[in-house]
Amino acid sequence: PLAVIGIACQAYVIYTMQVESVLIAVYAGMVVVWSNLVTEKWKRIEADAAYRWGMEGFESNEENRYQFDKRDGSSDAIDGFDFITGMPAKMVNWDRFTVKRTFSNIVVISLMACVCFTTITIYSIKSYLQVSFEKLGIPSQFSATCASFMNTAQIMIFKYLYSFISKWLNDFENHKTQTEYEDSMITKLTMFSFFNSYISFFYIAFIA
């Protein structure tokens, strides 16, 4: 429903050529309210599911991932002893893990830099098109529409590439438990997706 309303707002902006229409601010407010309602509803569903499925306190007793315990040399876990039971167990090699996590962060930051460079390039093209359209007698507002399409393509392409890269980086880090693995993946996806989707708005608001 939110997407349908957004398409209608965009159609109105294109039809009237009022890029700074109050309607956009109203729609932005709707997005804020909608996202908060969805988040709060999900919290209730999550708490209810954890109680019904007996998953409360699951992380404290969670078993190691198969990939972490493998003994074929592909895992960099080290032999040690469980601090609670005193039994032999596979432990995290924190030196290797820190190096791998640092490498992953460098890769993610590099991709963010590529997104930032692409965004600046798109709005440089927009400025060029604005001047060119005026010379050709075409309404200069169409340059903003062209920039919107290019920005959408940029978001989709980087999102597609990052879906593979983030999976590889997470496997490369070799997390001990499934919860740690999923938490790391969620952090990577959320951080990059937010930057990739909204960097253009920050560029318009604070730079352009």
N, C-alpha and C positions, 0 to 999 in steps of 0.2 A: 504493500500500500504506500509506503514512504517513497518508493521508486516511481510509482505512477504519479504521485503528486509532484515529485521532482521533475519528471519529464514535462508535465503540464506547465510548471513554472519556467522551465527552459524554453518551451515553445512560446510562451507569452513574452519572454525577454527578446527572443529572436524576432517575433512579430512586431513588437513595439520599438525595438532597438534601445530600450532603456536598461542598459547594463547595470546601473546602480539603482534598480527598482527596489522599493520598500518590500516588495513581495519576497525578495531574496532573503532579507533579514527575518521576515516572518517564517519562511521555510527553515532557516538556520535554527530558529528557536524551536520549531517542531522537531528537528533532528535531535537537539539536546534533550528535550523532554522524552522523546521516543527511546533514545539510547539508555537513559536512566531507568525508565520503566522496564525495559527488557532486562537490564542488569539486575534490578531488584527482584524481578520475577524469577530469574535464573538462580539467584541465591536461595530462594525458598525451595525451588525444585531440587537443587543440589543437596541442601540440608535434609530434605525429606527422603531423598534417594539414599544418602549415606546412612540414615537411621534404619530404613527398611531393609537395606541390603547388608547390614552389619559391617559397614566399612569405616566406622568411627575408630580412630586410633590405628588405622591400617598401616600407615607409613612407618610407625615405630617398630613393627614386626615384619616388615616387607622383606621378601627374599631377594637375592641378587639376580640380576639379569643373566640369562644364559651366555650372552656375548661377553659379559664381564668375567665369568668363571671359566671360560674356555681355556684349555691347557695346551692348545696346539701352537702357541706362540703368537697368535693374533691379538691376544689381550696383554696389556702391559701391567695388569694387576700383580701385586706381590703377595707372597705367602706371609701370613701373620696369625694373630690370635684375636678372637672376639673379646672385646673388653668386658662383656657381661657374662658370657658363658665360660670363657677361658678356652674354648675349643678352637682348633685350627680353622682358619678362614681366609678367604681372599680379601686383601685390603687395597685401598686406593694408593697408587704411586703418585703422591702429591706433586713431586717435581715434574714428572712427565705430564700429569694432568694440567698443571699450571701453564706449561709450554704450549700444550694443545689448545687450551682455552684462550691464551694470548693470541695464537695464530688465528683462531676463529674470529676473535674480535677485530683483528686487523683486516681480515677478509670482508667482514660485514661493514666496517667503516669505509673500506675502499669502494664497496658497492654503493654506499650512501653518497660518497663523493662523486661517483659516476652519475647518480640520480640528480645531484645538485648541479653538476655541469650540464646535463641534458636539459634541465629546467631552465637554466640561464640561456642556453642556446635557443630553446623554443621561444622565449620571450624576446630574444634578439631578433629572431625571424618575424615575430609578431610586429615589432617596431618597423622592420623593413617592409612588411606587407602593408602596413598602415599608410606609409608614404607612397608606396607603389599604387595602392588602390585609389588614393586621392588623385594621383596623376591620371589614372585611367577613368576617373569619374565614377568609381565604385564606392559605395558607402564604406567609410573606414572602419565602421563597427564590425564588418565581416572579418577583419583581421583577428578580433577577439574570438570569434567562432572557430576560425582555423586553428588558433592557439589551443582552444579547448579540445578539439579533436586530436591534435598532436599530443597534448598532455595526457589524454585518455589512453592513447596508444602507448605512450611511454610507461604509464602505470601498469598496463596489462603485460607488456613485454618484460619489465623488470620483475613483476610478480611471478610470471611463469619461470623465469630463470632462477629466481631465488628459491622457489619451491624445491628445486633439485639441489641447489647449493646448500641450503640450510639442512636438508636431510643428510647430505654427505658430511657436513661439519659436525652434526650431532652424533652420527655413527663414529666419526673419527675421534671424538672426545671420549667415547667409551664410558658412559655413566654407570654407576654401580647398580642402581635400582631403576625400575621402570618409571616410578614417579619422578625421580631426578632427571631421567631422560626426557620425559614429557614436559616437565617444568622448563627445562632448557630450550626445548623446541618451541614452546609457547612464547618464551621471552624473545627468542630470535625472530619469530614470525610477527609478533606484536610490534616490536621495536621497528623493524624494517618496514612493515606494512603501513604503520602510522607515518613514518618519514616519507615513504614513497607516495602515499596518497595525499598528504597535506603540505608538502614542501612548497608547492606552487602557491598556496594561500599565504604562507609565511613570506614568500618572496614578494608577492604583490603587496602585502600589508606593510612590510618593514624595509624593503629595498627598492622595489619599483616605484 
